[in-house]
Amino acid sequence: MLNGDDLLASGTARLGVKLPALVASCGLWAHPRVFQECRKLDPNGAWFPNTRRARKDEKRGEVVNGITLDDNSKANQAIKKAVFGSGVMPKRYGACHIWPKSCYDPRYHTCIANLVLLPVALASLTDHDPEVIACLKCRSFELYGWHPDDMPPPERPPGYPDGWLDPSFVSSKMWKDVPVAKWPLVGMSCAHGEQSIDDHFITGVLRSIIENFDSHYERVSRRKFREINGDHKIVALGARKNETGSYIFDVYESQIDFCGHSPSLFIFCFYESKYLWILRNPSDCMLLKNLRSYRNSRNGNIYRRLTFRENLNGSLSTGNVSLDAIFYRGTQGVPYSF
């Protein structure tokens, strides 16, 4: 009897097409931080707890013993929100469950670590191709350290592909959709725990910020500052080039004081140029108080104004040699640029 699976296997082998590699190249995953946030609300990391797929003899939308019956709508909504927030959604992508039959378990139907977005043309592979299923299980475990409670951790299968798409760095807008506590834009720094702030740490923080310059995400136009893990203090300010070609930052005294203790980072983000300048020495942060002070007429708060202009060589300067030296010292001679 003609078997489509057999024909597909022989055809891909003949043409040299590796389905796991194809899936890896276009699968969209939620960032691990999103899954961790979801687990604060639900231990299984479900976006919609107490929800599962309806079986053939059940009606979608009914509630049975406190469990809401779904088709695949809630799972589709969960993973798209987890990846894109309220941003632009991808076309012709659908939600796929990693572990077979897990959609019928209310613990895992909308578990973010159990979902991946794949082009609809490839989606059925997650139900029928053993190699693809094994690779997706392993990838999920790599990203989230997760597997169903009643299943052993997956092993790395033969032919496990490289080239997986990295989870998108989520924007501040994304966190409006996560049904748990919100994190600041620089929340990626929390993964570093109590380690001292070093270049590796800084680069990780900057990469999380620079991703948010993409027009796909909400623009970072407001002050973002938050104490991280009780010790690491980060202030990230953003500015766009104005009509005169300058970048203007108003640094409030409360922000300077906030970063006046070690360890801390004070980051200035220049959106159009995609440069970031850093003050990572608390004493340098306190030097900002030497600048001329202004008072906000609306709330009475004191701030210092920093104005940066682009030089002919494309670098950024305040026009104050001493101040520029502080910034360049904070970035080891050159601003970070990605």
N, C-alpha and C positions, 0 to 999 in steps of 0.2 A: 504494500500500500504506500502511496506517495506520502512523504512526511516532510512538511515545511521546515521543521527544525533541522532535519538531516540535510536538506538541500541548502539551507542557509550556512550550515557548518562547512559543507564541502565547497560552496561558492566562495565564502570568505577565505578559506584556506588556499584555494586556487588563486585568488586575487591578492593574497597577502594582506587582507584586511583583518585587523585585530579589534574585535568589538570592545574589549575592556579599555583599550587605549582611546577608542573613539568616544566612549562614554566619559572617560577621564578628561578629555579635552574640552568638553562642553557642559559638564555637570556643574550646577551652581549650589554652593553650600552656605549655610548660615555661619556666621563667625562664632567660634567657641564661646566668646563672652556672652553672646545672646543666650546660648544654652545654659550657661552658668546662672544667668539672671533668672531664666525661667524656672530653674530648679529651686530657687529661693521661694517661689510660690507653690510649685508642685514638685514633689521629690523625683518624679519621673521626667521632668522637663517638658510636660505637655502644655502646649499653647492653650488648648481647650480641654481642661481636665474633664473626666467622666463623659467622654465622647468616644464612640467607636463606629465603624462602618456597619451598616445594616446588612443582614444576610438576606438571601433571596425571599424568604418567607416573612420578612419584617418590613415595616414601612418607615421610610426616611422621615425624620422629624419627630417621631414618637419618643417618649421618655419611658424607659422600662427599668424599674428598680433604681431610679435616679441616674440612669445612663441615657444620654441622648444618642439617638441613632442617626447616622450620617451616611451620605454616599461617599464622595471623596472631597466634598466642598470645603469642609473645615480643615482638612489636611492641606488642601491646596492654598487656602487662605493663610494658614499658619506659616508655611514655609516661605510664601511670597512676602508676607509681612516681616518675617524674621530676616530675610535677605535684603529687602528693598524698603521696608517701612512704608511710608505713604508716598514714596517716590514713584518714578515711572516704572511700570511693570513690564517685564519682557513679553514679547509675543511668541506664541506657539511653544510655550514651556508649560509643563505640567508636573504636579507633585507625584513622586514615586516613593514607596516605602522600601526601606533597606532590607528589613527582615520579613520573609514571606509569612503571610497570614497574620502578621502583627497588627494589621489594620482592624482586626476583630477584637483586639484587646484594648480596653479604654485607657490603659496605662500608656500605650505606645502609638495609638492612632494619630495623635498630633504631637508626639514627642519630636522635638526639633532635631535631635541626633538620629532619628529614625527616618528622616525625610531628606530628599534631594530633588532639585529641579532639573529635569532633563527635557530636551526638545521632544515634542509629542511623537515624532517619528521614531524615537528610540525608547520611549517610555515602557513599552511592553517587554523590553529585554530584561527589566528588573523582575519580571514575573516568570520568565521562561528560560533565560540563559544562565546556567549554573556558574560559568566563569565570571560573568558580569556581577552576579549576585555576590559571589565570594569576594570580589575586589571591592565592591561597595561596602560590604560589612567591614572589611579591613580598613578602608579609608575613613569610615565613620568612627571606628575605634581609635585611629590615629588622631583624628581631630578632637574628639570629645571624651575619649577614654570610657566609652559607654557600650554596653551590650544588654540585651534583655536579661532580667534577673534569673530566668530559668534556662539560660543558654550559656555555654562557656565562651570565654573571649575568643574572637576569631583569630585564626592564624594567617600569616601572610601567604597567599596562594602563589603557585608557579605562574609566571607571566604577569605578575603584578606590575601595572604600568607606571611610568613616570608621567610628568606633564599634567598632573591634576591642577585644576584652577584653584588658586588660593581664595579662601573666603574673603569677601569684600570687607574692607574696613568700614564699619557702619558710621553713619553721620549722626549728628545730634538730633536730627529729625527722626531718625530711626527709633531712638529711645522713647519717643512719644507713643509708639505703638507697642512696645514691649510691656506686657501687663504686670510689670513689677517695678522695683525701684529704678530710677533713672541714674545713669552715670554721666560724668562730664565727658567732653570730647576727648580728653586725654586719659580716659579711664583705662586704656591699655596698659598704663604704667602700673596698675595694681598687680599685674602678673609678676612684677619684680619684687613683691614683698618688701622685706627690710634691707635688701642689698643697697650698698652705697650707689649713688648716682655716678655712672661712668659713661664713656662714649657709647657703649652698646645700649645702655638704657636710654640715653638721649636719642640715639638714632631710631630706636623703636617708637618712642613718643612722637618724634617728628614724622615718621612714616605714617603713623595713625592720623596725624593732623593733615599732612599733605594730600592724603587720599580724599579728604573732604573738600578740596578745591575743585574737584570734578563737578561739572555742572549737573551731573546726575543726582548729586546730593544737595541738601540744603546748604546754602552759603553760610559760613561762619561770620556773622556780622556783629555779634554781641560779645561782651566780655565773658570769658569762661575761666573761672578759677575755683578751685576745690582742693581741700586737703585730702591727700591720698594716704590711706592706711594710718592716719594719725601722725605721721612723721614727714613723709615726702610732700612738699608744698609746691604747687605748680600754678603759675599764672600764664595764660595764653591770650594774647591780645591780637586782634586782626584789624587790618586797615586796607582799604582799596585806594588806588591812585585817584587823586582828585583832578579837577580841571586844570590845575597848574602843574600837574605831574608829580605832586608830592604825596607822601604817605604821612598821615598825622595820627599820632597815638596820644590819647589822654590817659595818663597813668594816675590812678587815684592813690591817695596816701594809704588807705586801708590795704591796697594791693601790695604796695611797697613793704609795709609792715608785715604783711602775710608771708612774704618771701625773705624776711629779714633774719631768718634762722636756718641753719643747715640741717638736712640737705634741702635744696630748693632749686627750682628752675623758673626763670622769667623768660618767656618766649614771645617774640614779636613776629607775626606772620604777615608777609607782604603778598597779597593775593595774586596780582597780575604778574609779578616777577617770580613768584613761587620761591622766594628766599625766606629763610627764617633766621633771625638773630637771637642769640641766647645770652642771658646773664645767669651764670650758674654759681657765682660766688655771692653769698649773702651780703658781704660788705660792698660789693659793686652795686647790688640792688639798692642799698641804703644811700649810695651816692646820688641816686636820682633825686633825693630830697634837696640837693644843692641847686637844682634847677628852679627857675622862676615858678612860683605857685599861682594858681588861679582858683577861684571859688565858683562852683556850680550854682548859678542863680536859683535853680529850682529846688535843690535839696541842701545847699550849703556845704557840700563836701569839697574838700581841697584836692586838687589834682595838679600834675605837672604835664606839660605838653612837649612831646618829642616830634620833630618834623624831619623826615628823611627825604632825600632827593637822589635820583639816579645820576651817577657820574657818567662821563662819556664812555668809559669802559664797561658800563653796565652794573658796576658795584653801587652800593647804597651808602650814603653818608649823611650825618647830621650837620656837617659843617663845623663841628666842634672836635678838634683833634683828640683831646683827652677822652671825650665820650666815645668817639669812634674806636679808640684804642681799647677801651673797656669791652666793647662789643666784639672786636676781633679777637681779643684774648679769650673771651668766652666761647668762641668757635674755632679756636686753634688756628687763627689766621685767615680763614675764609668762611663766609656764611655757608651753611648747609643748603644744598640745592639738589632737588631730585627731578 
